[in-house]
Amino acid sequence: MSARPLQGLLGDAVDFVLTNPIFVGFVVLLLLFVFFGYLFVRRTLLGLREGYDDGYGKE
C-alpha cells in the first residue's frame, strides 16, 4: 500500500476547507453548540440527582 490515496484524500479535504470557509465555520459552530448542550444537560441532570440524594439522606 502506498500513501498516494491518503494524500489525495487529504488534499481534497484541504481544498474543500479553503474554498468553503463559511460552511466549515458553520459546521464547527454547530458541533460546538451540540457538545456544549450535551455537557450542560449532563451537568444539570447529575446535579439534580445529587440534590435528590442529599434530600433523601442517601449516600
C-alpha angles and dihedrals in degrees: 000000000000131000093239097099090048091050090050092050093048091046090053091049092050091048090051092050093047094048096043108036095149093054092046091049090050091051091049091050091048091052091048090051092051093049092046090050092050093050092045093051092044092052091047094050093045090050090048091052091048090051092051091048092050091047093054093042095243122148 
